[in-house]
Amino acid sequence: MSVKQGLLALLAQAPMYGAQLRVEFEERTGGTWPLNVGQVYTTLARLERDGLVEPTGEADAEGRISYRLTEAGSAEVGTWWTTPVDRDNTPRDELTIKLALAVTVPGVDVATVAQTQRTSTLKHLHDLTRLKQEVLRKQRQAEQAPADRAEAGQTAGGADHDLAWLLVLENLIFTAEAEVRWLDHVETRLHRESLRPSPRSGRTPEATARAAAEDTAYRRETSGVTSADHGTDRTEARR
């Protein structure tokens, strides 16, 4: 998701100024994607240029200008909600690239790289699970009597934010769990590969066979040239 789409989605609820958008964005995503006000206003300027948002009026006493969606902006948000996320444009996974390169670079202990990452991911998973338990506890508190909820200062909007944060946390938990399972698979794969015989040169069987064929062809060519040279030398010697 781009910052652009996130801000448009928030403005579909109500007009807001930059600082409000930043706070709402971070609260609803649990702070997993922190923004700064400068980034928000830069994005708002692009959205206004593209005709997707417009100012609601003059700046207030503190110099803040609220923005609202245009008709084109509302259509853009509607399209975003109903369009699947394009996985071809997601960022490359650094861990996958790191391990893929590690198995090709001599001297790298790939098993240690994988084990170190697994330990770190398990710690991250533990922290995420603890945060999830805290959110669930807040949700249980919100299910108390209205009077108790009012005393605690909880609102329907706060409950919605808790749900949003819970969904983000669960996505992160599932991702971490999948990473641990994949790293277990990597460890098993590395063990199996270590038991397979491999050429001393480190080449694949196909590369070794191709190199042998090229070497044979070269020797045949040079052998013919050498024989011809020897024949010439013998002729010259008889003369």
Number of C-alpha atoms within 10 A of each C-alpha: 10 6 15 13 17 14 22 23 20 20 22 16 10 11 18 21 19 22 17 14 23 21 15 17 21 15 18 20 19 18 14 14 10 12 16 11 14 12 13 19 16 11 17 23 14 13 20 17 11 12 14 20 23 20 17 14 10 10 12 9 7 6 7 13 17 20 20 23 27 18 11 13 23 18 12 16 21 14 11 16 11 8 9 8 11 8 7 7 8 9 7 9 8 9 13 13 10 13 18 12 13 17 14 11 11 10 8 13 11 21 18 11 14 21 16 11 16 19 12 12 18 15 13 16 19 14 12 17 16 11 15 19 12 13 18 14 11 14 17 10 14 20 11 11 9 12 9 13 15 12 8 11 10 15 13 10 9 15 16 13 17 20 17 15 22 22 16 17 20 14 12 17 19 12 14 20 16 12 18 21 13 15 20 15 12 17 17 13 11 15 12 10 11 10 8 7 7 12 9 7 7 11 12 12 11 9 11 14 12 12 13 12 12 11 12 12 12 11 12 11 11 12 12 10 11 12 11 11 12 11 11 11 11 10 10 9 8 6 5
